[in-house]
């Protein structure tokens, strides 16, 4: 009774029993599908040298799930000795990713992987297996106190749901796109042309919408009964919660605050995101891929959007929700949120590097100083001298690199788009790239600001 | 549109989907409504309504067997008969009625007529007035006047008619009433008897409507509807009960809002009480114990939460209590979320982990840390009292409510006595606004005191430092002693309050081993160096102190009121230190003697703020021998001789390390090295003294290097001293020694600890639990270590020991043996912290299993020990075991359980980072938060809080107090800061404790309760003026009686009173040994009593006779018994039996008297053995014509109402309606009566308050002093007087002067009132305190006897009554009372200008009373009067006789030999003593040989 952080309790085990039961029923359905379609498990057939139906494999798997569910229902009386739980080495392995660098690399890796392996991923069996794996992962993770605490918070539950929905729609997009790409390659009509699904507004559209509306309302009401609103303590400016988190949909923005000055992360970047989304139709010159799914025909658009959305937005929300703990430190999903955990954050500005650390520092003999009581002009000049390198780099980044890009990788784009459209697109692209660039610089050389003018609250 | 194949989805299918979703939606809606409707509180309310219904049903059942119910049938019959009678004369009545109605109609009509005529008249008058205003012509005005007159005449005549009509209506109404009188009376009687029944039915119908009739059905239906979901929101029966408390704001983050307490929504019965604040639904246990059947609860009168009533309705919730619900609500005291209406949302707080577990199971309870004010668990509930009760004192001592919050009061007292505030300031004011209890040190210098006094925004602290002054330390003790004391104070004195700073858990490593001796030696060096020159006092030259006499003086002069000493085992005062070994610490020879002599004689010389008073131990002469008590006492205390105390040899390299550690904080390493090299802190002028004025000042040596050669510069000895001084000062600063001790140079130093005034609200995330959770897993040793004498044979010792219990018993018996030092043993019994484990013993313990002992001995500090390991579990394991045992309910006794639950709660709380658990561990093992932290900390960053010797209960009390320090005072009107008497009582109580007044003086006599036979109570003693109405009135006004109200027929009752045991006699007629224990441990069962005193004697304590002298006025008021009387139900019954008492034990039988025809009443008591005879009996008859009282005359054993006295119309018992009242005589017992009873009757005994030393000294004197004749009652005349009713006795201004400068008052006492070190304001407060306690007017009392009007009035009476020629006025005659030859007053007192002269016969003890000239300023006139009437009423033990017994004529011829007049004359002469001495002078006057009767002349 003294254990304040019990990994397993009777209630948890019992609840997981239901989860495994549902998973078992889902797989029974899948087994029937495999049986009806008379699918064959090629891999095992190859090994055994004889015909092994896929259904039998799924049936065995379902059986295991059923046994697991039964074990949960019957074994909940002594939680301390219950064996089905997330193994320690797996926890350690997952927690190893609780580091911004590794986490970011993982998200980029996943992103690249999804794009590369899209043809395999869209196969039903693969998708189904991944769904199974993710649910198993969730179920096993639930046997950890700290994981349960974060994921089980009533306001975090929708985010878990969002991840599944997001995965489904991304999968749906790739499934359709891969299909259409294959059709185009084979010279067959597009899926959208073949399965022309023009329908009547009444009753097909409006009636369906009405039914969805009712179903969704009922769902929300039931959710409201089951998960009560998470009321916390009375607001107090003198004692703010630690960590203080933005609403989940802003956690990506809050993550940017780690790398950028508030005026950039809080004002400029959000505005640019909105403006950027609004101008997409005007800078998109690619006439193909209109009205149907395709990847091959709109590679640039798809990749740019997905990169901005998945690793730079959704992954940041996940990072902010599940991994950022007290003092905005990063914690593994199985790690205890200890307020005493510390991280050294000794970051340096570019001017510090130039004037103090690099060989130039030795040569120039320290940071240029100015008399704080002196005239404004003196000060501005001193600041410009101090920050010259950063200013040059930033200006170069936004002014020179579009030209270089126009001459190299975006040559065709420039030609098609014309100067203004091209410059807008290039700048938007550069702004988007600024985030990962700044992140990498922070992680690699502990760079704080490229241009640091705290005197005028202007830092980049 | 018809369905076609063109549709994407088949309409049929779509309809099915639509149906499906709507069904789901419908279910969701129903579910939502149901979830919203189903609330815990509704279930509680339903059950509570059922409880109420059951209770009413029970009452109804009781009523149905009652006399009244039986009578109802009869009364209905009566009513019917009366109605029949009326029906018979129906015609007459109808005619009357018709007349009446006609008359009434005429009257009504006429009334209307008059009204309109009056209006016309008023118009006429107004017109006339307007005419006057407009100055109309004379004739016009006359016309107007005529119109008015006309109308007025009309009004007059109509009014006359109206009056006639009115009287006609009245008379007709009376006539009608007479006709129906018998029926109306019958109806009235019926209504009166069935009133209770009707009310019960009405209440019952409100709670659950019965389905009788159409209306009933409608009501039932309405009730059903009103409980339906949604509808119930419109004033349904079940509803939220809310207390709105706009003034008791709740602090929510950045804002405050009015408090809403909805606790009564579930706790519906919480404030339901019957008259006299008796709980209607008394709490009787948990629901597990009582079961779920509410019928059973009602039957047994025991209710579980949440239905039960508050356990203390006298103090809380009820309208007559100081905390009514409507003003206080619940959460201001209990905390919790008042607006929550479920068990969880209310934030209930479990009292221990077992309860927490149960709650989790039952209510799905969890610790909601988002609510910042969770309900205080029961163990800390008192903590919230100090939000408003900043003085705290009234929570422990209160005239009406006693100790209402003893735990928080204990905590406060511990904080006060142990001086926690020396380091942890507890600021009670924000500016001048009070925010909580104020415990701050007083200003340490006169300048500071003045500065604060002149600042209107500051209030000075008032606490003195709790430790002795160290300002002149060098004169008192030597280096070695200071070192060993500092290292471990308990080493020298196990009972000391000084905490321990060294060898604690964060000082077990090598660094500490190296540094600690340096710190100790350095503190000592610094203290000695810092000590100032002390001026000694000395006895007169050549005086030889007598230690033997010193011992007697020590025991008698009052030292033992505060100190204890092994030579006097019966006294155990702990206000000051125990003095057994004081000789061992003082310097050898004359120095030690001189110091002690000075200290004993004039304590303020050594310490100006000491609490030790000046005992007036001045030298005096007894015959030819000079006696200097201070010298004798000093000689006695020093008898054992001084001891050698080895001093620490400081390791210089460790010293240098420490200097480096501290000095490199302010110097760079380079500078430091240079300093060590040159030994010059200025580094040759590179550093300025100004920049290094912290503790480094000790390192400046004040000489310039250039003045001296390098060899002379700082020699090695001086260098070491400098370094030690530096480390010493640094250590004193670090450990904050000056928080408790007065030290030179630290007057303005700030307390070093965390301020505690708002610690009860400390942000929990700001507590640093560090590795405490891991620490709790560390095994702790609990062991006994028995010190061995040199050369003892261990095998022999252990030969008879087979079990741990035997070992324990043996170990305990060893400590009583003087030859074995008990000090280390005691210390080690306490040692349950790893840190305290000493040296080799640690290793010994690690070898042992629990409950195993060693046969090898282990050495520590030069002594050998045998060890028994009791326990080596970790706290965590222990608590897990406690919790398991708690859940299984397997504790054998309640005390063990409470201890285990207390510990478990604290550990559990600590694991959840709670404040209580944190504080508990901090006090228990202050350095444990450094567990595995010292490895990464610098030595000077380690925790510094010392370890105090508190046990679990004390820690919990302190924690309770600290949790209440929230600095969130409610608005002014809620703060309990009374002025006037209540305020003075509180301020006085505070000082009583500060100066230990109760050490000597009894404030309240011990209280006893025994089962008394009312007939056996003592009556007046010879000479007691109980027949004098004047004397008795005076007694009642000065000593208001303890009134005991009992039902009249009770002859035996538990009687409580305060007094003093004067005699205990066993069946052999001797005073038995151990009787005190028996008195202190009473129980109803004689066997239990024997067990309580470990009885092994022959005589049975249950049969002992106890005699207690009553110290108060007792009045047993036996109330009147009244009961209604009804005629017998059977018409032929010969008598009526009335049950008078509730228990049916007393009956009155009424029957017609055959002889006289009247009524005879006899009172019969079932178990009547003795003389219970009513004082009077009254019959009240309720007749048709009205009620009438008839006092009955006694006629032998019965009471009679004669036939002639019987009212007209009373024919027989059939008409017998009314009531009968019986009054029994009161019993009055006056102070000083001897209450005798046997042991078996004794119910309880309480210690009273104060005077422990005096009780001890009385016994001691009775035993040792021949003058006492072996009687404690005599000895009371020789000790400090009890201060019972002191305020009504003395004049407050005199008391104020006396407290500041006590004069010799009582010449017989063996000790004197000492002069306390108190300020005039404090003396004033104390003087007021006594007056306030006794409800006397103060600060100035009148003495009318000195005023002219009184004298004039007395003169008039005097001349009228005794027209004597030889005197001219009343006072000069009064003066004669002292002036005649052979006056006995001067045998005891100095009075009337004549010196006391001993009247004692040779060999008899002298009896000398106070000098009476003082009386006029000292005593209050009324009290003096009572004293003269009967001195024992004031002080039962006094030697003062009754000089003028009021029950017989005086032998003295003055004032017509009227003793009352003489007594008054004596008082008046005393009150005018100075004036009379001046005007009359001493004139000795011969008493006439035989007084002559003046009245015959």
Interface residues (C-beta under 8 A of the other chain):
Chain A: X1 X2 X4 X197 X199 X200 X202 X203 X204 X207 X208 X210 X211 X214 X215 X217 X218 X221 X222 X224 X225 X231 X232 X233 X234 X235 X236 X237 X238 X239 X242 X339
Chain B: X1 X6 X7 X8 X9 X11 X14 X17 X18 X21 X22 X24 X25 X27 X28 X29 X31 X32 X35 X252 X253 X254 X255 X353 X356 X357 X370 X371 X372 X763 X765 X876 X879 X880 X883 X907 X908 X911 X912
